[in-house]
Amino acid sequence: MKSNDLVAVLLLGVGATTTAIAALALSALLAAPIAANAAYPERPITLVLPVGAGGSHDLHARGITGIISDIIGQPMIVKLVPGGAGMKGTGFVAKAKSDGYTILFTHNGFDQVVPQTRKVPFDTQRDFKTIAKINHGQPVFFSLAKKPWKNMKEMVAYAKKNPGKVNWGHSGVWGAGHLPSMQFVRAAGIKVNFIPHKGGGPSLRAVLAGQDDVGIAFPTQLRPHLRAGKVTVLALTGTKRLSEDRDFKNVPTADELGYKGVGFQMDRIFMAPSKTPADRLQKLRDSFEKLTKNKSFKRFMKSIGEDVVFVKGGDYDKSRTTNYKEWTRLIKEMSGK
């Protein structure tokens, strides 16, 4: 019997006693939990990227959302919210309703570094939990092929002869491109003019347009321009070459060129507001774990020259506090505080 029919039967009783019983039954019926809605998610999920179009996160997101939508059972819609070195988009998700329908695709620089360098109305360590890390990337320094240098040593020599004249672009202050750029400039003992942009895409376009002399990008976004002969890749951050990458395997690291302490591994991570219901957070975590095992996803990642390096959200969260404190030390050291 449907609830409306039951209410009608209860109200047909005769006499005070029957009416009282009917009233009590009606109250209990109204107070009872409504039948459960369809399992989460019932509607599209918004995936916020705190960067501009054309960067490595944007490229990853466009491929990922088409695949994970089938896994999770609802469309996942990309929303770009660039600005504030990633803090505008991060804040957008921090203020969003914690219902699992607004999540963040970010990286460890925005999660652990940038919030320590400016005043923001949220605490990434408190306000977010990791859904999954899908991989990481090492950025490379590059220039247009027509510049008067053909390798990093020549660029450094030019910068030393022309202090302050080299425009060096990056994706935002204290972001994934700015941090290793500052490390390199300090290690090389040169003076450059840093140019911040709203994400890796705008930063890349500024170099391609000749506005910036040197830039920093990820192999994912730089690959087609390298193959077309438009750019010269100068050096890779970190201490390990990309020996398995046919396009970048011969690019030397900054470390082997003698510029020590230049390294930043950008972890690509999906996050949710920390108050997201546990069952919904787990559904998201399970869905992204399935994604990293999906054949279509693996083919997509291979097509853009990226490896899958999956870390479960709970495991990644265990390392965030330690990493946050290590960045605190490095920020103080690099800012002279």
C-alpha positions as CSV (number, residue, x, y, z in Angstrom):
1,M,0.0,0.0,0.0
2,K,1.3,3.4,-0.9
3,S,1.8,6.1,1.8
4,N,-1.0,8.3,0.5
5,D,-3.5,5.4,0.6
6,L,-2.4,4.5,4.1
7,V,-3.0,8.0,5.3
8,A,-6.5,7.9,3.8
9,V,-7.4,4.6,5.5
10,L,-6.1,5.9,8.9
11,L,-8.3,9.0,8.6
12,L,-11.4,7.0,8.0
13,G,-11.5,5.7,11.5
14,V,-14.7,6.3,13.6
15,G,-14.8,7.7,17.1
16,A,-12.3,9.6,19.3
17,T,-10.1,6.6,20.0
18,T,-9.8,5.6,16.4
19,T,-9.1,9.2,15.5
20,A,-6.4,9.4,18.1
21,I,-4.8,6.2,16.9
22,A,-5.0,7.5,13.3
23,A,-3.4,10.8,14.2
24,L,-0.5,9.0,16.0
25,A,0.0,6.7,13.0
26,L,0.0,9.7,10.7
27,S,2.6,11.5,12.8
28,A,4.8,8.4,12.8
29,L,4.4,8.1,9.0
30,L,5.4,11.7,8.4
31,A,8.4,11.5,10.7
32,A,9.7,8.3,9.1
33,P,12.6,8.7,6.7
34,I,11.7,9.2,3.1
35,A,12.6,6.3,0.8
36,A,16.2,6.6,-0.2
37,N,17.0,8.5,-3.4
38,A,18.9,7.0,-6.2
39,A,22.5,6.2,-5.2
40,Y,25.1,9.0,-5.4
41,P,25.7,10.6,-7.9
42,E,22.3,11.5,-9.2
43,R,23.4,14.4,-11.3
44,P,26.6,15.7,-13.0
45,I,29.7,16.4,-11.0
46,T,31.7,19.6,-11.5
47,L,35.4,19.2,-11.7
48,V,37.1,22.5,-10.9
49,L,40.6,23.3,-12.3
50,P,42.3,26.3,-10.7
51,V,44.2,27.0,-13.9
52,G,43.6,28.4,-17.3
53,A,43.0,26.5,-20.6
54,G,45.8,24.8,-22.4
55,G,47.9,23.6,-19.5
56,S,48.8,20.0,-18.6
57,H,45.9,19.8,-16.1
58,D,43.4,20.9,-18.7
59,L,44.7,18.4,-21.2
60,H,44.5,15.6,-18.6
61,A,41.0,16.6,-17.5
62,R,39.6,16.6,-21.0
63,G,40.6,13.0,-21.5
64,I,39.8,11.8,-18.0
65,T,36.3,13.2,-17.7
66,G,35.0,11.3,-20.8
67,I,36.2,8.0,-19.3
68,I,35.3,8.4,-15.7
69,S,31.8,9.6,-16.5
70,D,31.0,6.0,-17.6
71,I,32.6,4.6,-14.5
72,I,30.8,6.8,-12.0
73,G,27.5,6.9,-13.9
74,Q,27.2,10.6,-14.4
75,P,28.9,13.3,-16.5
76,M,31.9,15.1,-15.0
77,I,32.0,18.6,-16.3
78,V,35.2,20.7,-16.3
79,K,35.1,24.2,-14.9
80,L,38.2,26.4,-15.3
81,V,38.6,28.9,-12.4
82,P,42.1,30.4,-12.9
83,G,43.6,33.2,-10.9
84,G,45.5,33.9,-7.7
85,A,48.2,31.3,-8.4
86,G,45.5,28.6,-8.1
87,M,43.9,30.0,-5.0
88,K,40.8,31.4,-6.7
89,G,39.7,27.9,-8.0
90,T,40.8,26.3,-4.7
91,G,38.7,28.7,-2.8
92,F,35.7,28.1,-5.1
93,V,35.7,24.4,-4.1
94,A,36.5,25.2,-0.4
95,K,33.3,27.3,-0.3
96,A,31.2,24.8,-2.3
97,K,28.6,22.5,-0.7
98,S,30.3,19.4,0.7
99,D,28.0,17.0,-1.2
100,G,30.4,15.3,-3.6
101,Y,29.2,17.3,-6.6
102,T,32.0,19.8,-6.7
103,I,35.6,18.5,-6.6
104,L,39.0,19.8,-7.4
105,F,41.7,18.7,-9.8
106,T,44.9,20.4,-8.5
107,H,48.5,19.7,-7.6
108,N,50.7,19.7,-4.6
109,G,52.0,23.2,-5.3
110,F,48.5,24.6,-4.9
111,D,47.8,22.3,-2.0
112,Q,51.0,22.7,0.0
113,V,53.1,25.6,-1.2
114,V,51.0,28.6,-2.4
115,P,48.7,28.8,0.6
116,Q,51.8,29.3,2.8
117,T,52.8,32.4,0.8
118,R,49.6,34.5,0.9
119,K,46.6,35.0,3.1
120,V,43.7,32.8,2.0
121,P,40.3,32.2,3.6
122,F,40.7,28.5,3.8
123,D,43.2,25.9,5.1
124,T,44.0,23.3,2.4
125,Q,45.3,20.8,5.0
126,R,42.1,21.0,7.0
127,D,39.5,21.7,4.3
128,F,40.4,19.1,1.7
129,K,40.8,15.3,1.5
130,T,42.5,13.6,-1.4
131,I,40.5,11.4,-3.7
132,A,43.5,10.1,-5.6
133,K,46.8,11.0,-7.1
134,I,46.9,9.8,-10.7
135,N,50.5,10.6,-11.7
136,H,53.2,13.3,-11.5
137,G,55.2,15.3,-13.9
138,Q,58.6,16.9,-14.1
139,P,58.6,20.4,-15.8
140,V,61.2,21.4,-18.4
141,F,62.7,24.8,-19.3
142,F,62.3,25.8,-22.9
143,S,62.6,28.6,-25.4
144,L,61.6,29.4,-29.0
145,A,64.0,27.7,-31.4
146,K,64.9,31.0,-33.0
147,K,66.4,32.4,-29.8
148,P,70.2,33.3,-29.8
149,W,70.9,30.2,-27.6
150,K,70.6,26.5,-28.3
151,N,71.1,25.0,-24.9
152,M,70.9,26.0,-21.2
153,K,74.6,26.9,-20.8
154,E,74.3,29.4,-23.7
155,M,71.1,30.9,-22.2
156,V,72.8,31.3,-18.9
157,A,75.8,33.0,-20.6
158,Y,73.4,35.4,-22.4
159,A,71.6,36.2,-19.2
160,K,74.8,37.0,-17.4
161,K,75.8,39.4,-20.2
162,N,72.3,40.9,-20.2
163,P,71.1,41.0,-16.6
164,G,67.4,41.6,-16.2
165,K,66.7,41.5,-19.9
166,V,65.5,37.8,-20.1
167,N,61.8,37.6,-19.7
168,W,61.1,34.3,-17.8
169,G,57.5,33.2,-17.8
170,H,55.8,30.9,-15.4
171,S,52.3,29.7,-14.4
172,G,51.8,31.8,-11.3
173,V,53.7,33.0,-8.3
174,W,54.9,30.1,-6.1
175,G,53.3,27.7,-8.5
176,A,54.6,24.6,-10.3
177,G,56.6,26.7,-12.7
178,H,57.7,29.6,-10.5
179,L,59.3,27.5,-7.7
180,P,61.8,25.5,-9.9
181,S,62.4,28.7,-12.0
182,M,63.5,30.5,-8.8
183,Q,65.6,27.6,-7.8
184,F,67.3,27.6,-11.2
185,V,67.9,31.3,-11.4
186,R,69.5,31.2,-7.9
187,A,71.6,28.2,-8.8
188,A,72.8,29.8,-12.0
189,G,73.5,33.2,-10.4
190,I,71.6,35.1,-13.1
191,K,69.1,38.0,-12.9
192,V,65.9,37.7,-15.0
193,N,62.5,39.3,-15.3
194,F,59.9,36.9,-14.0
195,I,56.5,37.1,-15.8
196,P,53.6,35.4,-14.0
197,H,50.6,34.0,-16.0
198,K,47.3,32.5,-15.0
199,G,48.3,28.9,-15.6
200,G,50.5,26.8,-17.7
201,G,48.5,27.3,-20.9
202,P,48.9,31.1,-21.0
203,S,52.5,30.8,-20.0
204,L,53.2,28.4,-22.9
205,R,51.4,30.7,-25.3
206,A,53.5,33.7,-24.2
207,V,56.7,31.9,-25.1
208,L,55.3,30.7,-28.5
209,A,54.2,34.3,-29.2
210,G,57.7,35.6,-28.4
211,Q,56.5,37.6,-25.4
212,D,58.6,35.6,-23.0
213,D,62.2,34.4,-23.7
214,V,62.2,31.4,-21.4
215,G,59.3,29.3,-20.1
216,I,58.7,26.2,-18.1
217,A,56.1,23.6,-19.1
218,F,55.4,19.9,-18.8
219,P,56.3,17.4,-21.6
220,T,52.5,16.7,-22.1
221,Q,51.8,20.2,-23.3
222,L,55.2,20.9,-24.9
223,R,55.4,17.7,-27.0
224,P,53.7,18.9,-30.2
225,H,55.7,22.1,-30.4
226,L,58.9,20.2,-29.9
227,R,58.0,17.8,-32.7
228,A,57.2,20.7,-34.9
229,G,60.6,22.2,-34.3
230,K,59.2,25.4,-32.7
231,V,60.9,25.1,-29.4
232,T,64.2,24.2,-27.9
233,V,64.1,22.2,-24.6
234,L,66.9,23.5,-22.4
235,A,66.8,21.3,-19.3
236,L,64.7,19.1,-17.1
237,T,64.1,19.8,-13.4
238,G,65.1,17.2,-10.9
239,T,67.9,14.7,-11.0
240,K,66.5,12.0,-13.3
241,R,66.2,12.1,-17.1
242,L,63.0,10.9,-18.8
243,S,64.9,8.0,-20.3
244,E,61.7,6.2,-21.5
245,D,60.3,9.2,-23.3
246,R,61.3,9.2,-27.0
247,D,61.0,13.0,-27.3
248,F,62.6,14.0,-24.1
249,K,65.0,11.2,-23.2
250,N,68.1,13.3,-24.3
251,V,67.2,16.4,-22.4
252,P,69.7,16.9,-19.6
253,T,68.6,17.6,-16.0
254,A,69.5,20.9,-14.4
255,D,71.4,18.8,-11.8
256,E,73.7,17.2,-14.3
257,L,74.4,20.6,-15.9
258,G,75.7,21.7,-12.6
259,Y,72.7,23.7,-11.3
260,K,72.0,21.9,-8.1
261,G,68.8,22.0,-6.0
262,V,66.4,22.5,-8.9
263,G,63.6,20.1,-8.5
264,F,59.8,20.0,-8.3
265,Q,57.7,17.0,-8.9
266,M,54.1,18.1,-9.6
267,D,51.6,15.6,-8.2
268,R,48.4,15.7,-10.1
269,I,45.7,15.1,-7.5
270,F,41.9,15.1,-7.2
271,M,40.5,16.4,-4.0
272,A,37.1,16.9,-2.3
273,P,36.0,19.2,0.6
274,S,36.9,17.4,3.8
275,K,33.3,17.4,5.0
276,T,32.1,15.4,2.0
277,P,30.0,12.4,3.4
278,A,32.3,9.4,3.9
279,D,30.3,7.1,1.6
280,R,30.4,9.7,-1.2
281,L,34.1,10.3,-0.7
282,Q,34.7,6.5,-0.9
283,K,32.6,6.3,-4.1
284,L,34.8,8.9,-5.7
285,R,38.0,7.2,-4.5
286,D,36.8,3.8,-5.8
287,S,35.8,5.4,-9.1
288,F,39.2,7.0,-9.6
289,E,41.0,3.8,-8.7
290,K,38.9,2.0,-11.3
291,L,39.9,4.8,-13.8
292,T,43.6,4.1,-13.4
293,K,43.0,0.5,-14.3
294,N,40.8,1.3,-17.3
295,K,42.3,0.4,-20.7
296,S,40.9,3.5,-22.4
297,F,42.5,5.7,-19.7
298,K,45.8,3.9,-20.1
299,R,45.7,4.4,-23.9
300,F,44.9,8.1,-23.4
301,M,47.8,8.6,-21.0
302,K,50.1,6.8,-23.4
303,S,48.9,9.0,-26.2
304,I,50.0,12.1,-24.4
305,G,53.3,10.6,-23.2
306,E,52.3,10.3,-19.5
307,D,52.7,7.4,-17.1
308,V,50.0,6.3,-14.6
309,V,51.4,6.6,-11.0
310,F,48.4,6.0,-8.8
311,V,48.3,6.6,-5.1
312,K,45.1,6.1,-3.0
313,G,43.7,9.2,-1.5
314,G,44.0,8.0,2.1
315,D,47.7,7.1,1.6
316,Y,48.5,10.4,-0.1
317,D,46.9,12.3,2.8
318,K,49.2,10.6,5.2
319,S,52.2,12.4,3.5
320,R,50.7,15.8,3.1
321,T,51.5,17.1,6.5
322,T,55.1,16.1,6.3
323,N,55.5,17.5,2.8
324,Y,53.7,20.8,3.9
325,K,56.3,21.3,6.6
326,E,59.2,20.6,4.2
327,W,57.9,23.3,1.9
328,T,57.6,25.7,4.8
329,R,61.3,25.3,5.3
330,L,62.1,25.8,1.6
331,I,59.9,28.8,1.3
332,K,61.6,30.5,4.2
333,E,65.0,29.7,2.7
334,M,64.1,31.0,-0.8
335,S,62.4,34.1,0.4
336,G,65.2,35.0,2.8
337,K,63.0,34.9,5.9
